Amino acid sequence: MKKLFISIAALIAASLLVMADNYLKYIELADEAVAKQDWLRAEELLCEAMRSQPSNPQNVMLLSNVGMFQFYRGEDSLALHTLSEARAIAPASTVILKNRAKVLSHMGRSDDAMKDYDKIIAMDSINSDAYFNRGYLRYIKGDSAGARADYDMLLRLKPDDPQSLLVMAVMYSNRGDYDESISFYNRLLKKVEKAEYYTGRAMCRLAKGDLAEASDDIGRGLELNPEDGELYYCRAYLHRLQYSNDAAKADAALAMRYGVSKERIQELFNE
């Protein structure tokens, strides 16, 4: 009898090892499918993993991943249902809430998305991604004060975050507060030089009438990217302010060549 018990225990142990191996194998294969952006195959493999070990505590995160695979396939409603199911199983998971908020935002349900970001921040007051995404939603809804509060907090958490600095620069520029916008572009450019950052700062300087500084920004930006249509547009605008119409037209043609719309060019010369 003792030998029988030992044999049964050995069989059970072997069976558990096979199940564990299968579970991990399904996940590995799903990772390979993700690398190929084969979202349907990745979903199928994670579902197989969950079926192989229904009580595995990791399954809730696999379910969240399934929801995102559905989202990437364009199945927004199905993804929302899956992520809400995962949320019901693990209400304390900020990862699941972040995923659901992303889907809700894509569906145009920004108020519901912001509620999820509110919950994330209530659970994790230093979650920088939640502040960034909620701030962006507030900004596009016209809540500039709320957006600024979120980005101020984000910059306290991550003082040199390029995305946050750029959003703040654009936000202040759109409000006509060009000095404040320039201060954020200055911080961005100290961190990393990009042609588009010089474009943004140049536009602020043109709006202020600081033509020499704008010209310097345009020149440096074109050194970094000589095919940046926005910089040629800025230089065309600069030439217009300097009453150099022939030079403005030449740069306008380059701007159109590199992607600036004909309508924007026409507006420039109709001013």
Kinemage of the C-alpha trace (Angstrom):
@kinemage 1
@onewidth
@group {chain A} dominant
@subgroup {mainchain}
@vectorlist {calphas} color= white
{ca met a 1} P 0.000 0.000 0.000
{ca lys a 2} L 2.832 2.381 0.863
{ca lys a 3} L 4.402 1.755 -2.542
{ca leu a 4} L 1.044 2.458 -4.168
{ca phe a 5} L 0.761 5.803 -2.400
{ca ile a 6} L 4.312 6.677 -3.448
{ca ser a 7} L 3.529 5.752 -7.060
{ca ile a 8} L 0.342 7.824 -7.057
{ca ala a 9} L 2.200 10.797 -5.546
{ca ala a 10} L 4.895 10.471 -8.187
{ca leu a 11} L 2.303 10.402 -10.958
{ca ile a 12} L 0.572 13.487 -9.537
{ca ala a 13} L 3.890 15.314 -9.251
{ca ala a 14} L 4.786 14.380 -12.825
{ca ser a 15} L 1.374 15.509 -14.035
{ca leu a 16} L 1.748 18.880 -12.254
{ca leu a 17} L 5.162 19.366 -13.858
{ca val a 18} L 3.718 18.675 -17.306
{ca met a 19} L 0.892 21.156 -16.648
{ca ala a 20} L 3.381 23.782 -15.506
{ca asp a 21} L 5.538 23.163 -18.567
{ca asn a 22} L 2.507 23.491 -20.825
{ca tyr a 23} L 1.436 26.716 -19.132
{ca leu a 24} L 4.851 28.308 -19.624
{ca lys a 25} L 5.109 26.954 -23.161
{ca tyr a 26} L 1.812 28.562 -24.141
{ca ile a 27} L 3.029 31.872 -22.721
{ca glu a 28} L 6.341 31.618 -24.579
{ca leu a 29} L 4.527 30.885 -27.832
{ca ala a 30} L 2.196 33.817 -27.172
{ca asp a 31} L 5.239 36.072 -26.752
{ca glu a 32} L 6.483 34.894 -30.145
{ca ala a 33} L 3.085 35.696 -31.677
{ca val a 34} L 3.167 39.153 -30.078
{ca ala a 35} L 6.576 39.792 -31.639
{ca lys a 36} L 4.929 39.116 -35.017
{ca gln a 37} L 1.871 41.198 -34.039
{ca asp a 38} L -0.289 38.126 -34.588
{ca trp a 39} L -2.796 39.231 -31.961
{ca leu a 40} L -5.367 36.511 -32.649
{ca arg a 41} L -2.808 33.733 -32.269
{ca ala a 42} L -1.425 35.347 -29.109
{ca glu a 43} L -4.939 35.487 -27.645
{ca glu a 44} L -5.595 31.840 -28.485
{ca leu a 45} L -2.364 30.740 -26.813
{ca leu a 46} L -3.018 32.688 -23.617
{ca cys a 47} L -6.522 31.221 -23.470
{ca glu a 48} L -4.968 27.756 -23.793
{ca ala a 49} L -2.598 28.598 -20.942
{ca met a 50} L -5.501 29.652 -18.727
{ca arg a 51} L -7.442 26.504 -19.594
{ca ser a 52} L -4.418 24.361 -18.714
{ca gln a 53} L -4.258 25.862 -15.215
{ca pro a 54} L -7.610 27.481 -14.364
{ca ser a 55} L -6.597 28.277 -10.790
{ca asn a 56} L -3.253 29.897 -11.576
{ca pro a 57} L -3.220 33.367 -9.952
{ca gln a 58} L -1.359 34.760 -12.966
{ca asn a 59} L -4.402 34.182 -15.150
{ca val a 60} L -5.941 37.554 -14.361
{ca met a 61} L -2.947 39.304 -15.933
{ca leu a 62} L -3.112 36.968 -18.917
{ca leu a 63} L -6.780 37.935 -19.233
{ca ser a 64} L -5.772 41.599 -19.215
{ca asn a 65} L -3.282 40.864 -22.000
{ca val a 66} L -6.018 39.098 -23.963
{ca gly a 67} L -8.105 42.259 -23.665
{ca met a 68} L -5.272 44.323 -25.129
{ca phe a 69} L -4.768 41.846 -27.986
{ca gln a 70} L -8.467 42.265 -28.782
{ca phe a 71} L -8.001 46.034 -28.686
{ca tyr a 72} L -5.036 45.850 -31.070
{ca arg a 73} L -7.238 43.834 -33.441
{ca gly a 74} L -9.811 46.631 -33.429
{ca glu a 75} L -12.313 44.792 -31.198
{ca asp a 76} L -12.829 47.681 -28.774
{ca ser a 77} L -16.123 46.537 -27.261
{ca leu a 78} L -14.862 42.986 -26.737
{ca ala a 79} L -11.637 44.331 -25.244
{ca leu a 80} L -13.576 46.517 -22.824
{ca his a 81} L -15.678 43.524 -21.729
{ca thr a 82} L -12.565 41.388 -21.182
{ca leu a 83} L -10.738 44.088 -19.236
{ca ser a 84} L -13.792 44.782 -17.093
{ca glu a 85} L -13.932 41.066 -16.303
{ca ala a 86} L -10.256 41.161 -15.303
{ca arg a 87} L -10.895 44.281 -13.229
{ca ala a 88} L -13.689 42.483 -11.325
{ca ile a 89} L -11.248 39.680 -10.463
{ca ala a 90} L -8.396 42.003 -9.458
{ca pro a 91} L -9.838 45.401 -8.460
{ca ala a 92} L -6.527 46.534 -6.971
{ca ser a 93} L -4.577 46.139 -10.225
{ca thr a 94} L -3.496 49.494 -11.643
{ca val a 95} L -2.206 47.750 -14.790
{ca ile a 96} L -5.678 46.481 -15.666
{ca leu a 97} L -7.202 49.901 -14.988
{ca lys a 98} L -4.578 51.562 -17.195
{ca asn a 99} L -5.352 49.138 -20.014
{ca arg a 100} L -9.086 49.706 -19.675
{ca ala a 101} L -8.627 53.477 -19.596
{ca lys a 102} L -6.657 53.263 -22.850
{ca val a 103} L -9.488 51.363 -24.518
{ca leu a 104} L -12.145 53.732 -23.150
{ca ser a 105} L -10.180 56.731 -24.368
{ca his a 106} L -9.887 55.221 -27.851
{ca met a 107} L -13.643 54.640 -27.862
{ca gly a 108} L -14.228 58.338 -27.188
{ca arg a 109} L -15.378 57.692 -23.621
{ca ser a 110} L -12.935 60.143 -22.073
{ca asp a 111} L -15.001 60.763 -18.936
{ca asp a 112} L -15.011 57.043 -18.139
{ca ala a 113} L -11.304 56.806 -18.953
{ca met a 114} L -10.575 59.658 -16.553
{ca lys a 115} L -12.510 57.853 -13.815
{ca asp a 116} L -10.155 54.911 -14.232
{ca tyr a 117} L -7.157 57.232 -14.053
{ca asp a 118} L -8.682 58.781 -10.909
{ca lys a 119} L -8.828 55.296 -9.372
{ca ile a 120} L -5.229 54.576 -10.340
{ca ile a 121} L -4.027 57.799 -8.726
{ca ala a 122} L -6.099 57.108 -5.612
{ca met a 123} L -4.302 53.759 -5.287
{ca asp a 124} L -0.887 54.976 -6.442
{ca ser a 125} L -0.347 58.698 -5.976
{ca ile a 126} L 3.002 58.663 -7.806
{ca asn a 127} L 1.819 56.853 -10.933
{ca ser a 128} L 3.335 59.115 -13.575
{ca asp a 129} L 1.585 57.447 -16.537
{ca ala a 130} L -1.821 58.112 -14.995
{ca tyr a 131} L -1.030 61.812 -14.504
{ca phe a 132} L 0.231 62.091 -18.068
{ca asn a 133} L -2.798 60.415 -19.638
{ca arg a 134} L -5.366 62.127 -17.441
{ca gly a 135} L -3.678 65.459 -18.094
{ca tyr a 136} L -3.847 64.874 -21.826
{ca leu a 137} L -7.570 64.007 -21.658
{ca arg a 138} L -8.230 67.100 -19.576
{ca tyr a 139} L -6.310 69.207 -22.061
{ca ile a 140} L -8.222 68.037 -25.127
{ca lys a 141} L -11.499 68.554 -23.232
{ca gly a 142} L -10.533 72.182 -22.619
{ca asp a 143} L -9.769 71.818 -18.910
{ca ser a 144} L -6.450 73.659 -19.042
{ca ala a 145} L -6.310 74.176 -15.269
{ca gly a 146} L -6.802 70.461 -14.603
{ca ala a 147} L -4.293 69.521 -17.275
{ca arg a 148} L -1.722 71.913 -15.846
{ca ala a 149} L -2.248 70.475 -12.348
{ca asp a 150} L -1.605 66.955 -13.644
{ca tyr a 151} L 1.499 67.947 -15.601
{ca asp a 152} L 2.830 70.023 -12.725
{ca met a 153} L 2.546 66.924 -10.566
{ca leu a 154} L 4.119 64.780 -13.254
{ca leu a 155} L 7.062 67.148 -13.546
{ca arg a 156} L 7.547 67.014 -9.781
{ca leu a 157} L 7.732 63.232 -10.085
{ca lys a 158} L 9.817 63.233 -13.281
{ca pro a 159} L 11.388 66.679 -13.726
{ca asp a 160} L 13.010 65.869 -17.080
{ca asp a 161} L 10.254 63.820 -18.702
{ca pro a 162} L 10.354 64.886 -22.401
{ca gln a 163} L 6.703 64.123 -23.116
{ca ser a 164} L 5.535 66.237 -20.193
{ca leu a 165} L 7.846 69.122 -21.037
{ca leu a 166} L 6.613 69.077 -24.636
{ca val a 167} L 2.940 69.030 -23.632
{ca met a 168} L 3.499 71.945 -21.269
{ca ala a 169} L 5.347 73.869 -23.994
{ca val a 170} L 2.520 73.308 -26.483
{ca met a 171} L -0.135 74.080 -23.895
{ca tyr a 172} L 1.377 77.458 -23.010
{ca ser a 173} L 2.006 78.265 -26.665
{ca asn a 174} L -1.647 77.614 -27.506
{ca arg a 175} L -2.658 79.953 -24.677
{ca gly a 176} L -0.402 82.685 -26.044
{ca asp a 177} L 1.952 82.531 -23.060
{ca tyr a 178} L 5.048 82.367 -25.223
{ca asp a 179} L 7.621 83.131 -22.543
{ca glu a 180} L 6.433 80.204 -20.439
{ca ser a 181} L 6.322 77.986 -23.526
{ca ile a 182} L 9.887 78.943 -24.440
{ca ser a 183} L 11.032 78.041 -20.919
{ca phe a 184} L 9.784 74.494 -21.445
{ca tyr a 185} L 11.338 74.271 -24.910
{ca asn a 186} L 14.606 75.426 -23.330
{ca arg a 187} L 14.433 72.548 -20.859
{ca leu a 188} L 13.624 70.105 -23.663
{ca leu a 189} L 16.515 71.252 -25.802
{ca lys a 190} L 18.955 70.979 -22.908
{ca lys a 191} L 17.916 67.350 -22.574
{ca val a 192} L 17.899 66.446 -26.276
{ca glu a 193} L 18.094 68.440 -29.488
{ca lys a 194} L 15.330 67.703 -31.993
{ca ala a 195} L 14.306 69.690 -35.041
{ca glu a 196} L 10.656 69.794 -33.937
{ca tyr a 197} L 11.604 71.385 -30.616
{ca tyr a 198} L 13.447 74.138 -32.462
{ca thr a 199} L 10.350 74.563 -34.625
{ca gly a 200} L 8.151 75.054 -31.579
{ca arg a 201} L 10.490 77.545 -29.976
{ca ala a 202} L 10.963 79.392 -33.252
{ca met a 203} L 7.185 79.802 -33.636
{ca cys a 204} L 6.967 81.259 -30.142
{ca arg a 205} L 9.776 83.665 -30.888
{ca leu a 206} L 8.179 84.692 -34.169
{ca ala a 207} L 4.936 85.385 -32.327
{ca lys a 208} L 6.865 87.598 -29.892
{ca gly a 209} L 8.672 89.397 -32.715
{ca asp a 210} L 12.081 88.065 -31.656
{ca leu a 211} L 13.158 87.533 -35.251
{ca ala a 212} L 16.907 87.075 -34.763
{ca glu a 213} L 16.395 84.369 -32.118
{ca ala a 214} L 13.764 82.692 -34.305
{ca ser a 215} L 16.177 82.684 -37.227
{ca asp a 216} L 18.818 81.011 -35.059
{ca asp a 217} L 16.334 78.307 -34.035
{ca ile a 218} L 15.276 77.686 -37.631
{ca gly a 219} L 18.885 77.403 -38.753
{ca arg a 220} L 19.786 74.943 -36.000
{ca gly a 221} L 16.675 72.887 -36.667
{ca leu a 222} L 17.477 72.628 -40.369
{ca glu a 223} L 20.978 71.454 -39.517
{ca leu a 224} L 19.375 68.571 -37.638
{ca asn a 225} L 16.759 67.850 -40.304
{ca pro a 226} L 17.071 69.607 -43.667
{ca glu a 227} L 13.793 68.021 -44.813
{ca asp a 228} L 11.566 69.417 -42.048
{ca gly a 229} L 8.682 71.190 -43.781
{ca glu a 230} L 7.594 73.004 -40.629
{ca leu a 231} L 10.958 74.721 -40.348
{ca tyr a 232} L 10.752 75.955 -43.954
{ca tyr a 233} L 7.245 77.177 -43.136
{ca cys a 234} L 8.667 79.061 -40.136
{ca arg a 235} L 11.377 80.584 -42.297
{ca ala a 236} L 8.819 81.588 -44.925
{ca tyr a 237} L 6.850 83.293 -42.152
{ca leu a 238} L 10.047 84.972 -40.944
{ca his a 239} L 10.756 86.290 -44.445
{ca arg a 240} L 7.188 87.583 -44.672
{ca leu a 241} L 7.716 89.535 -41.452
{ca gln a 242} L 10.924 90.922 -42.968
{ca tyr a 243} L 9.078 91.818 -46.203
{ca ser a 244} L 11.272 89.461 -48.233
{ca asn a 245} L 8.505 88.010 -50.393
{ca asp a 246} L 10.706 86.215 -52.920
{ca ala a 247} L 12.590 84.400 -50.152
{ca ala a 248} L 9.275 83.642 -48.427
{ca lys a 249} L 7.871 82.074 -51.609
{ca ala a 250} L 10.994 79.961 -52.096
{ca asp a 251} L 10.751 78.612 -48.549
{ca ala a 252} L 7.004 78.105 -48.908
{ca ala a 253} L 7.676 75.882 -51.913
{ca leu a 254} L 10.144 73.850 -49.858
{ca ala a 255} L 7.631 73.611 -47.024
{ca met a 256} L 5.038 72.176 -49.420
{ca arg a 257} L 7.624 69.818 -50.867
{ca tyr a 258} L 8.245 68.423 -47.388
{ca gly a 259} L 4.644 67.992 -46.321
{ca val a 260} L 3.058 71.311 -45.329
{ca ser a 261} L -0.419 71.625 -46.805
{ca lys a 262} L -1.209 74.023 -49.646
{ca glu a 263} L -3.992 75.537 -47.515
{ca arg a 264} L -1.566 76.575 -44.772
{ca ile a 265} L 0.765 78.116 -47.335
{ca gln a 266} L -2.100 80.086 -48.831
{ca glu a 267} L -3.110 81.332 -45.393
{ca leu a 268} L 0.448 82.502 -44.821
{ca phe a 269} L 0.369 84.702 -47.911
{ca asn a 270} L -3.188 85.899 -47.352
{ca glu a 271} L -2.323 87.456 -43.990
